[in-house]
């Protein structure tokens, strides 16, 4: 099962590493491998969250996620996205941006770094909304009950997550503006960009998430009303399409830190695309593997841990607008939270199995 699910990831790894050797020798091979590991470590929580959404979709749309979705993830976010950043921020045409990326790599890296505040604000707000909507929802299964129970009660207040996200964004933009003013105003003009980008991230989440939720609810209503309704197939398509769109925007938000972090290792766009593309393929395959193995049903706290990792990543992205944080720290926080939630799930399963065994023994004694 594992080999079948990850076969494309293994194939892409072999091709990507071989392409790295042909492009820049064994040094490039090492850089590509490091970037792949960086992407996997930063995006493991992405796979867990994606699996929670993907398990609601049909096998057809899971295949679309692994094929078309990978093309979008690898070529769109890991190759074209850094170029688009330069096109927009530096007001260059696409040809000049690509030429700059290939011939003046230091200048290209500087332009992408200058655009980081806007990127971090957009991605940070999108991920923050995912985290807030999760922790404010009342759930039957709770991991950290002492936190989640009171937050679920607060979540009954309408639009609370949006209000908190906007407050975080305002504090971040005003702090960034004040810091820039104290240091000569070099980045004062970017404070407004941070605010606008953050609002754009919030609006994107509300629109895409709202549409996917709307069509999912429509589908459930139709299935309850009449199982054989011929229009149900159309609704399945619409619901699945918007859930797929939501997954792609989610993946894009997760990839921001990987793309920016990759510049700490190399400013070569070709090596960056190869390494991050390999990592993205493993994350995609891991998502499908978690769905088909029913891992989220067996280890019920994994989804909680992944959403807490999302919250941590959102905060980190907002902080990196003004301060630099090492990518190792970002990756470790996510890994620790998911490992903790996995171990909590294992302990829960053992406790339930022990309690079930005691109940069966007590029943057998009473029968005798």
C-alpha angles and dihedrals in degrees: 000000000000094000091049093050095045098039093103091047090053091048093049089048092055093046093044095050091045090050089050091054092048091047101046112354127244093325089061089047090058093046092051091050092049092049091050091053090046092053093048094048093048095045105042090102087052090060093052093050092044090052090056089058099036094055088069091059130082125256088257093059090044087058090048088052090053096045115027090024092055091051089053092045097046103034098025104043103020099040112016099033096067088048093049089052090058092044091055102036099039094036092233128147116251094254093054091046092053091044089051092049092053101039108025102036097164092052090047091051090051092053092050091047090051089055092052097098092058093044093048092048093052095045094039093055093046092051093042090057091052090052096045094048089051098050094042092055118097108238134187091220116052127183105189096024096178088063102030100049097059092040090053089055091050089049090071087077108097117248092359093139091052092049093050092047091051091048090052090049094049092048091048095049094045091047090049091049093048091048091049092049092052091052098050100283095273091146100025092112090056094061090078090046089054091052094048093045092049091051089049090054091050093048091047090054093048094047099044095037092045094051094047091048092047095053092042090055091046089053093050092049092051093048091051092048098047126354093198096050106139091213090062090086091060091050091049088054094049094044092047092046094054092043087052090049090050090051091052093050089046091052090048091054091049092049095057094082092044093052093046092042091052089068088068086066104034141350093206107115093203094055089043092055092047096049098040090042091057090049092048090053092055091048090051093049092046089053092055091043092054090051097048094044092048089232094154090055092049096043102038098180095057092088090051092051092049092052092049087052088051089052090050091048091049091053091046092051091051091048092049089062085079107012134042119241123187114248090228089065091050093050095045094052091055094045093048094050093048093045090050092050091047092052090047089053091050091051090048092051091049092049092049091048091049092048090048091050092051091049092052091049091049091050092050091050092050091050090054 
